[in-house]
Amino acid sequence: MKIKLLFILIFISFNLFAQKKIGKDIGIWSIQNGKLLSNQQYDNKLGEHYWTFIRELLPTPLMDQYVKRFRIYTDGKEGDLGGMTLINDSNQDWQLEVDIADLQLEETNQEKIVDYQHTLIHEFGHLLTLNITQIAPTDDEYQDDSKGYLTSEGYARKNSYLDVFVAQFWPDELLFQWDKIDQIRNQRKKENRLFDFYLNAPRSFVTDYAAESPEEDIAESWTYFVMDEIKGGNTIKEQKVAFFYRYPELIQYREEIRKKLRYIPSAYLKSFKIK
């Protein structure tokens, strides 16, 4: 899926839930307690190089607890940059994958550095908001409103980050509009309708990709929370970014990540433009 954005690299064209494999494998490694296990089929030095960089950037408690597999691949430059996918339906075992054609650790171009930083923080946002402590697995195919908001992984637990976020920013009418679009089977038509969904409320979403779903909305808003200095505002999208300040543990994660970023852009949210 190609997103209509200025910074195409930032936004990952992957289906978080369908587990669709993208690109050519460069290497796949099991992760145990935060450590990459040797795999003689692949270049372990390369895998360790990338894994060490990512693990040093992102908060280790969640990474070590939930990321059980690491994949590096490529589908060429400026295509699909990476993803965070479930290995099984327990919400406890996750695979992080990155495209090394786009995530080059020796990169000096500031825009490209910002792109891959954004992507990694976004993916961590999925881990943060969709792990087993946040989402209760279920076999339900249709939402039971008495159980809360239903994601592909399960129901958002009461008072989880996603539960509170959806209650505040996704009223029933908006969810109904989005759900009708989400049920469209033709992918191109669905993408166009989602883009129109964003254009109808550009002050409500930090990016058009955020309008893809509540799950992407919270992950994108989290990313701007980390990479920008917004603590409030009159627009809904600014309020979404400031949302995370109510959680001391997320403020701490933000501070930890920002200390390790190679480059922090100025007025990051304001700089976003649709291509």
N, C-alpha and C positions, 0 to 999 in steps of 0.2 A: 504494500500500500504506500502510495506517495502522498505525503502531506503537503498542503499548499502553504509553505512557510518560507521565510527568508533564511532561517538557519535550518536547512533540511537535515543536517547532520545530527542535530539535537534530538530529533524525534524519531523514535525507533519504530520501523515498520515491522512489527511482529504481533502475533496474536498471543497474548499472555496466557490464554487458557487452552488454546487448541494444540499446543505443544508441536506446532509445525516446525520442522527443521529447515533452517535457512542457511544458504551458502555452503561453501566447501570447508570441511573440518581441517583445522591446522593442528588441533590437539584437544583431548578431553581427559580430565583428571578427576579422580575422587578427592574430596576434601574431608579430612578428619580432624575435628577440634581446631579448625582454622589452618591446618597444615596441608599443603598439596602433596599427595602421594605419587610416587614415581610411577610412570607408565612407559614401558619400553617401546611402545609403538610410536611415541611422539618425542619431540624435542623438550625434555624436561627442564632444561636451562631456560628456554623461552617461556615455558609455562610458569616457572617459578618467578621469572622477571616480572611478568604481568600480574600474577597473583599477589606478589609482595607489594607492588605499587598500589593495587586496588585495596588490599587489606589495610595498608597504612593510611589510606585516605578515608575510608569509611569506618564508622564505629564498630569495633571488634565484637562486643557482646552478642549482637544480633547476627553478624556475619558468621561468627564461629558456631553459634547455636543452630542456625538454619541452612546455611549454604553447604551442600553436601557434594556438589559437583561443579566444575569450572570448565568451560569450553571456550576456545578461541577459534575463530573461523574467518572467512572473508567471502563477500559477494561482490568485491570490487569497491572502489571509493565512492563515497556519497550515496550508498544504498542503505541497507539495514545495518545499524551500528551496534545493536546488542539487545539483550533482554534478560528478564528474570522470570524463569518458568518453573512451575511445579513439577517435581519428579513423580509424585504420586498424589493421591487425594487426601493425605493426612494434614496438609498445610504446614508440615514440619520439615519437609525436605525439598530444597530448592536448588536450581541450577542457574548460575550466573554465566552469561556468555557475552563476548565482545568481539567486534570485527577489528582485527589488527591493522587493516588497511586504513581505517579512520582513526583508531586510537593508537597513535604513534607516540610513545613515551618521550621521545627526544624532540617532539614538535616544538617549534619556536613561534609559530604564527598564533597570535593571541586569540583570534576568532576561533581557530580550530581547538585551541586549548579550552576555551569556554565551552565549546560544543561538547567535548568529551567529558568535561567536568559535569556539565548539566546532565548528560546521559547517565553517568554513574550515580549521581545524587537522585535522579528520577527513579532509577532501578532500585536503589536502596529504599526509596519511598514506598515502592510496592511491597518490599519485604517488611517494612515497618508497619504497614496498614493491613496486610493480608495474611500475616502469620497466624498460627494456631491460637495465640492469646487474643487475637483480634476478631477472627472469623471462626465460627463453629461449622464444621463440615456437615453436610446434609445430603440426602438423596432427593430432596424436593426439586422438582423441575419448574414449578411455578411458585411464586412468592406467597407465603402465608403472612399476611400483614401483622398478625399477632406475634410473629417471630422476629419482625424487623425487616431490614433491607437485605435482599438476597443477591449475592454476587455469584460468579461462576464457582467460587470456592466454598460458598456456604453463606450462612447468615451473619451479618455484622453483629457482634455481641453487644449487649446493652452497654452504653457508655464507652464503647470502643472509639478510636479516632474517627473511623468511617461512619459509625452510627451517629455521632454528634455532628459531624460535617454534613452528612446528608440531611439530617433534621433541620439544620440551620440554613443550608444553601440550596437544597433540592426539594422545594415544596411539591406536593402531590401532582399539581398541574404540570410542572416542569418534568417530573419523572414520567408522567403519562405521555407527554410529547416525545420525550427521548425514547421511551420504550417502543412506541410505534415505529420510530425510525430504526431502532436496533433490530426489529423483526424483519426488516427488508432483506431478502435473500440475495438480490443482485448487488454484488460488492461495490461496483462503480456507482450505482444509484444511491446506495447507502452512504458512501463517502460524500457524495454531492449533497445529500440531504443533511448530513451531519455538519457539513461546512455551512450550509444555509442556517442551520440551527445556531451555529456560532455567530454568524453575521446578524442574526436577529437580536443578539444580546452581547456585543463585543466588550461591554464594560463589566460583564459578569464572569468572564473567563480570562485567565492569564494568557492563554494562547488558544488557537483553534483546536489544537490537539486535546486540550483539557476538556473540550465539549464532547469528546468521544464517549465518555462515560463518567459516572461519579468516581470510579476507581482511578481513571486517568486524571480527573480533575484534582483529586486530593494529592496525587503524586506530583503533578505539575505545580500545584500551589505550594507544596512542601519544598520543591526545588527552588522556587523564587524566595521562599522564606529563608533558605540557607544562603542564597547568592545575592540577595538584595537587603535593604535596610528598612523595609516597610513595616511600620508598627500600627498602622491604621489608615483610614482614608474614607472618602465618600462613596467610592465605587465598590461593588460587590467583589470584584477581583482583588482589590486591595484588602478588603476584609477577610477574604479567603487566605491571603498570605499571612495576615496578622493573626489568624485563627490559632496558629501553633504556639503563640506566645503564652497561651493559657496552661501549657504543659511544661513544667520545669525540666523534665527529662529531655524534651525535644529542644529546648533552649540550649541545654548542655551539648547535645549532639551537634547542633548548629555551630556552636563555638568550637568544638573539636574539629569539625570538618573545615571550617573557614581558616583555621590556623595552618592547614595543610594544602590549601588551594594554591596553585601556581599563579593564578591571576584572578582577581575579583573585579568584574566590570562595574562601571558606575551607572547608576539608575537603570539597572538591568531590565526591570519590567517596562519602563517607558521606552526602552530601545527596541522592544519587540515590534516587528512589522510583518504583515502578510505579504508574501511574494506576489 
